Amino acid sequence: MVRILLVDDEPFIVQGMKAMIEQESPAYVIAGEAADGQEALEFLKHREVDLIIADIQMPVMSGLELLETIRKEKISDAYVMILSGYSDFQYAQQALRYDCIDYVLKPVKQEDLRRVLGQVEKLNRQKEEQEEREQILEQAMLSGSISAALTGDMSSQDLEFLERHLPFSGPLRYVELEEAETVEIPEPERKQRVQRLFLACQRIVGKQWENCCVMDKAPDTGKRCVGMLLAAEMASGKQQTEQEYLQAFLERLKTEEGILATAYAGSRAEGLDGLAQSRRTAAMVKSLRVFGERREILWYEEEQEKSHGENVIICKDILDGLVRAAEENDREEIGRKVEELYRQVSSAGMNRQMMNMNLNYLLFELAHLAMQQNDMVSQEEVFSRIRGNGFELQKMRGDQEYVKRFVREYAEYLVSLRKKGSRGVLAEVEKEIGEHYAENLTLKEMSRKFFVNSAYLGQMFKKKHGISFKEYLNNYRVEQAAELLLRTDKKIYEIAEAVGYHDLDYFINRFIAVKGCTPSRFRKKTREEEE
């Protein structure tokens, strides 16, 4: 649709133009009429149009003055067609100076009008396509920046971009949303349900906040999930607390979308740079939640308070001692503390819910302890380790030997973390490069494989070697290529392929950057020197 504003002080001219336009296509709509430039300006302040057809000579304000004003004051970006009874080139020159799409002499011919309308329609279509491309690009950049913020890989450019494009500027928290499921469902169907939940969340929060709903990968499972950046402004805008807002949100999900969901709310962050920590704590609440009756919302602060409250954790001193014994890898003390815990539980007549809270406290503390042992360990690894040990809360409630074995194995894991440290992880990465340098290795892949934040791994790598991971990998490949050049008669392209380069020109450029000459020159020169 092309919306048109007709500006002329002669009514019969306006009526004639309307008749000609209506003959062309229903897609051309007369949005308004004005008798002079000033009246047109007032119209444009409140309405948008695609094309202004204006007479050059009018009282109060001429067509040229109207064109000049809307361009200089940026009142409208509509295309402008000037009508004139004068063929003077000076008028046309003035009109073109202010980006007039066409200068047409009266009386206007149907073919001239058709040409201009077709041109505007084409330009509108191109503009819409360009805006759509820009919107897609901007959305991709936004998703990438949010993903970086969630994983702790956010750069200063990501932060600046998010601050410009997200509709809030204050405190926030990460909330993982999970549709309640009573039975296991196939993965394809699970993905469809996650997508349905995501779209439903966007509809409920509304246009203003839709970018606060994100498709994510759950830190504890690696599976797709839906996350919400719950900004304090979302709740305050409705005169609600965060708890009230989230409760109302889940209620609307149930009544309007037919989706029963659970929310795991992480710790409160003062800004976007704290979002990764909030996401980690949301995952911790989810992974270490109390196993009992279903609850719609679990808040990190509430779970932490329950875990640490003296009225709830009646065995706190015993559990703290058990955690210390695990940290010190004291196998005998671990056994004693577990036995003491069960004696206390038995004498206190503790019910299942209270026992769950005690064990939940223990798991919280053990998880925190692991992340304190090694500044490179990720929460994903900790949860993976807990699950990998065959952790079952039901067994922990009634089986002392199971708990002893679980905590002792976890203590060994803590020892390995202390030994491993950043130096150990870097050694593992270097070993991986040495064994698989010809494959498509990336820093991101290494960070996933060794459960390390990729930004931190990159910093540690550069600190040790003085160059980036990518440069180190390139240099290593070049050194391997140099060995093959000297020890074999393989062709250059074969050597390039053998060390991981599938673009011969790129390989040659990298080789020159490291060795100062082409691979052929290096082979010839070195062999001549050896002779």
Phi, psi and omega in degrees: 000136177246115180270130189237136173250123178262127182234108181198142181273359179252109185303322183292330175294316180299313180298320178296318179297319180300315181297318180294319181293318182295334178291332187287304185190146175296345180287346179262116187242130175282107182278335181183170178226149177215146184268348178200174184296323181294318178295323177296319179300316180298320178298315185291340178289341183240345183227149177257140176226165179261331184218133174247122175254111188233140175287148182284326182248112178214154175291164178069298178212127182282171178297321179293321178293322176299313180301313180298318182294313183292333178283314183292320182267000177054045180284324180209148175254020180294153173286149183234131175244122182263130175258138182210148172267004183248133178264010181302126182297331182298321178295315180298320180297317178297317180297316181293330180299327181258032171063051174278134184286331178196153179236108189244133180278143173281152351288144184287130177272149182301321181292327177294316179296316180300318180298315181292315179299318178297321179295317180295318179299318179294316180295321177298317180298316179296320180295317179296320178296319179295317179297322178295318178297317180295322179294318178297316179297315181296320179294321178295319178295321179296315179298319179295319181291321178295317178301318178296320179294322182291327183264358180084013180259017187290129176269172178296327178292320177299315181298314179298318180296316181293321179297329179281329191251345177269143189276028178214164183220003184248207181296155178204172173213155178269134178235121174270132181251133184225126177289133181294129181232134179262339179225159176292138179236154180300151184301316179303318179291323179298318179296321178297321181289325176296316178297319178297319179296318180300311181294323178295320179298317178299319180296320185288318181287338177090170185303318184300323188249008187300331179287353176277353173264128187228147169274129187222176171244124182298128181301329185275336183240339184077005181267157180298141178210174178251131177241155176232133172271096185277096180280144178303328182293334178296319180281315183296330179296339177252014182054044179234159168281168178299321180297317180295319180297313183292323177297316179294324178299313180294326178294320177292323175304319183287312187280323184268329185247351181070028182244121175267117187230158174245143180243132176246106187264122180281184182292155180286132178247142181281342180199181183297332181289350177257008185293322181298319179294321178298320178295320179296319181289329175297318178294325179294316177301318181293313185286331184245026183291157177293129179275105180199210180293151184296136175235143186288321185229131171241119181261135181303313183298321180292317179295322179294320180295319178298320183292332186251354182291134184295329182286342182259310182272084182285348179252026186304314182299319180295315181294320177298321177294323178295320178295318178298319179297322177295319180296324181271357182055043179267096187297321181292318181293325176301314179299316181297316183293323178295315178298319178297321179299313183288329175296316181296318179299315182295315182290332181275352181061039185290134179278179185299318182296317180294322178295320177302317181294321176298313181291325177297319176300315180301315182292321175303311184292320179295320178296314178299320182299318181299318182287341176279337183288330188214119185289356179256351183287142180257159178297327179303318180294320181299312180296320179299320180295316180298313179293322181295337178279010179071031183301126174220120183297325181299318179292322182297329183294327187234003186235100181300317184295324178297316180294318178303313182296317180300310184291323179295318178294323179293324177297320176296322178298319178297322178298316180296326178295317180296321180289322186294301180049189179294325180297319180293319180294318178299321178296322179294319180294317179298322178295320179297318178297316181299327184268335188227029185299335182279353181268175182277078182273138176225158178299321181297319179295318179297320181295321178292318184295323184253015175055050182232143174299127187295322180296317181292319178300317178299319179296314180295322179297315181292324179297321182283315189258346180079001178222165181285166176304315182297317179295318179301314180297316178299315180298319180296317179298319180297319179296320177294323178295320179299320178298316180293326178298324183274325187266346182229170175252021179298150177290159184301316182294328178292321178292319178303313178298320184296330182259007172107009179254125180255000176241110185298318180298319180295318178300314181298318179297318179294321180297315178299319181298325182271315188260347177083006177202169180289160177303320180296314180297321180298314181298313183295313183296315183292319180291326177295320180293324180291331179284000000 
